[in-house]
Amino acid sequence: MFFGTSRWLWILSGVLVLLGFGVLALGPRWIGLLLLVIGLIVFATAPTGPNRRGRGTATEEIQAPSASQPPPLPSIAPPPPHRKPLDIEAGDPSQV
């Protein structure tokens, strides 16, 4: 899903935030604030990216790179074509 977060965490945090706003508008404020804060905490602590085991575990992949990957090939691009410089100075406004 978006940012690599699983769908059920998006739904849970969205429902909690919407319920928090709804209860803030219609019911007791402390319950609404509590639901809103819980929804934002669920959203903030949700694991993201391809490595969904949690935050702070990306160092394991950096420490153990795969030795079987070939080095990237250098890209050989043709040189850009030579262009004549533009004459942008105009003598009067009709030449602009």
N, CA and C of each residue as an Amber inpcrd file, in Angstrom:
protein
   288
   0.8390000  -1.1750000   0.0000000   0.0000000   0.0000000   0.0000000
   0.8870000   1.2420000   0.0000000   0.3390000   2.3750000   0.2860000
   1.0580000   3.6460000   0.2620000   2.1430000   3.6520000   1.3290000
   3.3610000   4.0230000   0.9900000   4.5350000   4.0220000   1.8610000
   4.9260000   2.6250000   2.3180000   4.3790000   1.5820000   1.7480000
   4.7230000   0.2290000   2.1440000   4.0120000  -0.2400000   3.3930000
   3.0880000   0.5550000   3.9130000   2.3530000   0.1680000   5.1140000
   1.1920000  -0.7310000   4.7210000   0.9100000  -1.7340000   5.5300000
  -0.1540000  -2.6660000   5.1910000  -1.5250000  -1.9870000   5.2810000
  -2.4540000  -2.5430000   4.5580000  -3.7820000  -1.9530000   4.4240000
  -4.5220000  -1.8860000   5.7480000  -4.3880000  -2.9000000   6.5880000
  -5.1690000  -2.9030000   7.8300000  -4.6910000  -1.8150000   8.7860000
  -3.4090000  -1.4460000   8.7290000  -2.9310000  -0.3480000   9.5690000
  -3.4460000   1.0000000   9.0720000  -3.5330000   1.1730000   7.7460000
  -4.1250000   2.3970000   7.2030000  -5.5880000   2.5060000   7.6120000
  -6.3120000   1.4110000   7.5030000  -7.7350000   1.4370000   7.8550000
  -7.9080000   1.7080000   9.3440000  -7.1210000   1.0380000  10.1830000
  -7.2270000   1.2310000  11.6280000  -6.9130000   2.6740000  12.0280000
  -5.8260000   3.2200000  11.5150000  -5.4840000   4.5950000  11.8880000
  -6.5020000   5.5840000  11.3280000  -6.9980000   5.3480000  10.1370000
  -8.0130000   6.2370000   9.5640000  -9.3080000   6.2050000  10.3460000
  -9.7430000   5.0200000  10.7310000 -10.9840000   4.9060000  11.5090000
 -10.8190000   5.5640000  12.8780000  -9.6820000   5.3530000  13.5200000
  -9.4640000   5.9640000  14.8280000  -9.4220000   7.4870000  14.7510000
  -8.7700000   8.0280000  13.7320000  -8.7050000   9.4860000  13.5850000
 -10.0920000  10.0530000  13.2710000 -10.8270000   9.4130000  12.3600000
 -12.1750000   9.9000000  12.0430000 -13.1120000   9.7830000  13.2400000
 -13.0270000   8.6870000  13.9840000 -13.8440000   8.5610000  15.1940000
 -13.4500000   9.6270000  16.2210000 -12.1630000   9.9020000  16.3170000
 -11.7050000  10.9340000  17.2380000 -12.2810000  12.2940000  16.8940000
 -12.2620000  12.6600000  15.6020000 -12.8530000  13.9300000  15.1920000
 -14.3620000  13.9460000  15.4160000 -15.0130000  12.8140000  15.1280000
 -16.4540000  12.7460000  15.3310000 -16.8340000  12.8770000  16.7930000
 -16.1130000  12.1940000  17.6600000 -16.4220000  12.2640000  19.0890000
 -16.0620000  13.6480000  19.6350000 -15.0070000  14.2730000  19.1030000
 -14.6840000  15.6390000  19.5210000 -15.8260000  16.5980000  19.1930000
 -16.4530000  16.3970000  18.0520000 -17.5270000  17.2960000  17.6350000
 -18.8290000  17.0210000  18.3770000 -19.0960000  15.7690000  18.7190000
 -20.4120000  15.4250000  19.2510000 -20.4260000  14.9470000  20.6940000
 -19.3350000  14.4410000  21.1960000 -19.3620000  13.8010000  22.5070000
 -18.3560000  14.3910000  23.4740000 -17.9860000  13.5970000  24.4510000
 -17.0070000  14.0620000  25.4430000 -15.6400000  14.3090000  24.8040000
 -15.0540000  15.4260000  25.1150000 -13.8020000  15.8240000  24.4800000
 -12.6390000  14.9010000  24.8310000 -12.5740000  14.4070000  26.0380000
 -11.4180000  13.5850000  26.4200000 -11.4140000  12.2610000  25.6730000
 -12.5900000  11.7100000  25.3730000 -12.6310000  10.4610000  24.5890000
 -12.2140000  10.7460000  23.1430000 -12.6810000  11.8560000  22.5940000
 -12.2940000  12.2260000  21.2400000 -10.8020000  12.4730000  21.1080000
 -10.2370000  13.1800000  22.0800000  -8.7920000  13.4170000  22.0570000
  -8.0180000  12.1220000  22.2060000  -8.5060000  11.2330000  23.0550000
  -7.8410000   9.9470000  23.2500000  -7.8510000   9.1310000  21.9530000
  -8.9990000   9.0670000  21.2770000  -9.0750000   8.3270000  20.0100000
  -8.1890000   8.9700000  18.9440000  -8.1720000  10.2900000  18.9050000
  -7.3450000  10.9870000  17.9330000  -5.8590000  10.7220000  18.1740000
  -5.4390000  10.7810000  19.4120000  -4.0330000  10.5250000  19.7370000
  -3.6620000   9.0700000  19.4480000  -4.5270000   8.1450000  19.7730000
  -4.2400000   6.7250000  19.4980000  -4.1360000   6.4910000  17.9930000
  -5.0270000   7.1020000  17.2200000  -4.9610000   6.9610000  15.7640000
  -3.6830000   7.5160000  15.1810000  -3.2450000   8.6660000  15.6900000
  -2.0030000   9.2460000  15.1950000  -0.7840000   8.4300000  15.6230000
  -0.8280000   7.8480000  16.8120000   0.2780000   6.9980000  17.2670000
   0.3580000   5.7260000  16.4270000  -0.7890000   5.1410000  16.1000000
  -0.7940000   3.9390000  15.2490000  -0.2080000   4.2800000  13.8830000
  -0.5870000   5.4410000  13.3490000  -0.0640000   5.8420000  12.0480000
   1.4370000   6.0960000  12.1170000   1.9000000   6.7460000  13.1830000
   3.3130000   7.1050000  13.2920000   4.2100000   5.8980000  13.5310000
   3.7190000   4.8860000  14.2090000   4.5570000   3.7310000  14.5210000
   4.4140000   2.5870000  13.5310000   3.5930000   2.7560000  12.5020000
   3.4110000   1.6900000  11.5160000   4.6980000   1.4950000  10.7280000
   5.1080000   0.2400000  10.5300000   6.3170000  -0.0100000   9.7410000
   6.0840000   0.3660000   8.2860000   7.0870000   0.9730000   7.6630000
   6.9570000   1.4170000   6.2800000   8.0750000   0.8280000   5.4440000
   7.9050000   0.9100000   4.1460000   8.9350000   0.4720000   3.2140000
   8.9030000  -1.0180000   2.9650000   9.8260000  -1.4930000   2.1260000
   9.8430000  -2.9100000   1.8030000  10.2440000  -3.7800000   2.9910000
  10.9820000  -3.2170000   3.9280000  11.3850000  -3.9560000   5.1140000
  10.3860000  -3.6370000   6.2210000   9.3300000  -4.4240000   6.3550000
   8.2280000  -4.0970000   7.2530000   8.4030000  -4.6370000   8.6600000
   9.5930000  -5.0530000   9.0320000   9.7830000  -5.5970000  10.3750000
   9.7910000  -4.5040000  11.4280000   9.8740000  -3.2730000  11.0330000
   9.8710000  -2.1650000  11.9800000  10.9730000  -1.1920000  11.6500000
  10.9260000  -0.0730000  12.3060000  11.9290000   0.9590000  12.0610000
  13.2100000   0.5990000  12.7990000  14.3140000   0.9860000  12.2250000
  15.5920000   0.7480000  12.8670000  16.2220000  -0.5920000  12.5090000
  15.6130000  -1.3800000  11.6460000  16.1820000  -2.6730000  11.2810000
  16.8540000  -2.6300000   9.9150000  16.9250000  -1.4630000   9.2940000
  17.5420000  -1.3640000   7.9730000  19.0530000  -1.5330000   8.0510000
  19.6470000  -1.4020000   9.2210000  21.0970000  -1.5510000   9.3310000
  21.5370000  -2.9840000   9.0740000  20.6740000  -3.9510000   9.2850000
  21.0270000  -5.3400000   9.0180000  21.2950000  -5.5520000   7.5330000
  20.4820000  -4.9110000   6.6750000  20.6780000  -5.0720000   5.2460000
  21.9250000  -4.3380000   4.7790000  22.2300000  -3.2180000   5.3990000
  23.3920000  -2.4510000   4.9860000  24.6740000  -3.1850000   5.3830000
  24.6760000  -3.8520000   6.5050000  25.8710000  -4.5340000   6.9750000
  26.1760000  -5.7940000   6.1770000  25.1760000  -6.4410000   5.6220000
  25.3950000  -7.6850000   4.8980000  24.9590000  -7.5370000   3.4390000
  25.7390000  -6.8440000   2.6030000  25.3550000  -6.7230000   1.1960000
  25.5900000  -8.0350000   0.4580000  24.8320000  -8.2420000  -0.5570000
  24.9470000  -9.4620000  -1.3380000  26.1640000  -9.3790000  -2.2470000
  27.0430000 -10.3820000  -2.1730000  28.2580000 -10.3800000  -2.9780000
  28.0110000 -10.9090000  -4.3850000  26.8440000 -11.4650000  -4.6600000
  26.5950000 -12.0570000  -5.9640000  26.0830000 -11.0510000  -6.9910000
  25.8570000  -9.8010000  -6.5990000  25.3680000  -8.8240000  -7.5500000
  26.5220000  -8.3050000  -8.3970000  26.3490000  -8.2700000  -9.7200000
  27.4180000  -7.7430000 -10.5750000  27.4720000  -6.2180000 -10.4510000
  28.6310000  -5.6260000 -10.6980000  28.7140000  -4.1630000 -10.6310000
  27.8870000  -3.5370000 -11.7510000  27.3310000  -2.3710000 -11.5310000
  26.5150000  -1.7490000 -12.5810000  27.3790000  -1.3410000 -13.7770000
  26.8150000  -1.4730000 -14.9440000  27.5250000  -1.1240000 -16.1640000
  27.5100000   0.3910000 -16.3380000  28.6130000   0.9520000 -16.8080000
  28.6070000   2.4070000 -17.0320000  27.7200000   2.7430000 -18.2240000
  26.9690000   3.8000000 -18.0930000  26.0850000   4.1820000 -19.1970000
  26.8800000   5.0340000 -20.1880000  26.7720000   4.6610000 -21.4370000
  27.4700000   5.3820000 -22.4930000  26.4160000   6.1420000 -23.2750000
  26.3470000   7.4300000 -23.0380000  25.3670000   8.2710000 -23.7190000
  26.0870000   9.1070000 -24.7690000  25.4440000   9.3230000 -25.9090000
  26.0790000  10.1640000 -26.9200000  26.1250000  11.6120000 -26.4290000
  27.1360000  12.3550000 -26.8810000  27.2050000  13.7560000 -26.4470000
  26.0190000  14.5420000 -26.9980000  25.5870000  15.5620000 -26.2920000
  24.4490000  16.3390000 -26.7930000  24.8370000  17.0890000 -28.0660000
  23.8790000  17.2870000 -28.9600000  24.2010000  17.9750000 -30.2150000
  24.5480000  19.4400000 -29.9510000  25.4210000  19.9640000 -30.8220000
  25.8300000  21.3670000 -30.6740000  24.7030000  22.2680000 -31.1640000
  24.3240000  23.2280000 -30.3460000  23.2590000  24.1560000 -30.7180000
  23.8300000  25.5640000 -30.8210000  23.2710000  26.3060000 -31.7560000
  23.6730000  27.6940000 -31.9110000  23.0450000  28.4950000 -30.7690000
  23.8030000  29.3480000 -30.0860000  23.2260000  30.1140000 -28.9910000
  22.0990000  31.0200000 -29.4840000  21.1020000  31.1780000 -28.6450000
  19.9570000  32.0030000 -29.0050000  20.3040000  33.4760000 -28.8910000
  19.7710000  34.2620000 -29.8050000  19.9460000  35.7120000 -29.7470000
  18.7540000  36.2740000 -28.9860000  18.9530000  36.5640000 -27.7150000
  17.8240000  36.9950000 -26.8930000  17.7800000  38.5030000 -26.6810000
  18.7280000  39.2190000 -27.2490000  18.6980000  40.6660000 -27.1300000
  17.8390000  41.2330000 -28.2500000  16.9150000  42.0890000 -27.8920000
  16.0090000  42.6850000 -28.8730000  16.1730000  44.1980000 -28.8490000
  16.0490000  44.7820000 -30.0150000  16.1810000  46.2270000 -30.1210000
  14.8890000  46.9490000 -29.7520000  13.7580000  46.3590000 -30.1540000
  12.4790000  46.9680000 -29.7960000  11.5090000  45.8700000 -29.3720000
  10.3720000  46.2390000 -28.7630000   9.4520000  45.2120000 -28.2270000
   8.8530000  44.2900000 -29.2670000   8.8270000  44.6620000 -30.5390000
   8.2440000  43.7920000 -31.5630000   9.1370000  42.5890000 -31.8550000
  10.3930000  42.6390000 -31.4830000  11.3170000  41.5430000 -31.7350000
  11.3300000  40.5110000 -30.6220000  10.5880000  40.7560000 -29.5690000
  10.6020000  39.8410000 -28.4160000   9.7620000  38.6400000 -28.6930000
